[in-house]
Amino acid sequence: MASKTLARGMGTFFKDCEHSSSRWSKCPHEYKIRYRNTAGKQAEESGFATQDQAIERLTAIYTAKKAAPQTWDSGRRRS
């Protein structure tokens, strides 16, 4: 399972199969994405037929995360 990374903090998209990343365009398996949600936990979604659909979803998640107000945990120091 290889993955391709986009901009820092955006997440990755990949296929969970035995094919190398150079063969993904011909591979019938669906793409999966992995990213950090607003709580900082790792999340994964699957079911994307094309690489473009996976990237579009990652972009939508990334822009929604950036637009949301930043919250502070009580354990974190504020400077």
Buried (B, 14 or more C-beta within 10 A) or exposed (E): EEBEEBEEEBBBBBBEEEBEEEEBEEBEEBBBBBBBEEEEEEEEBBEBEEBEBBBEBBBEBBEEBEEEEEEEEEEEEEE
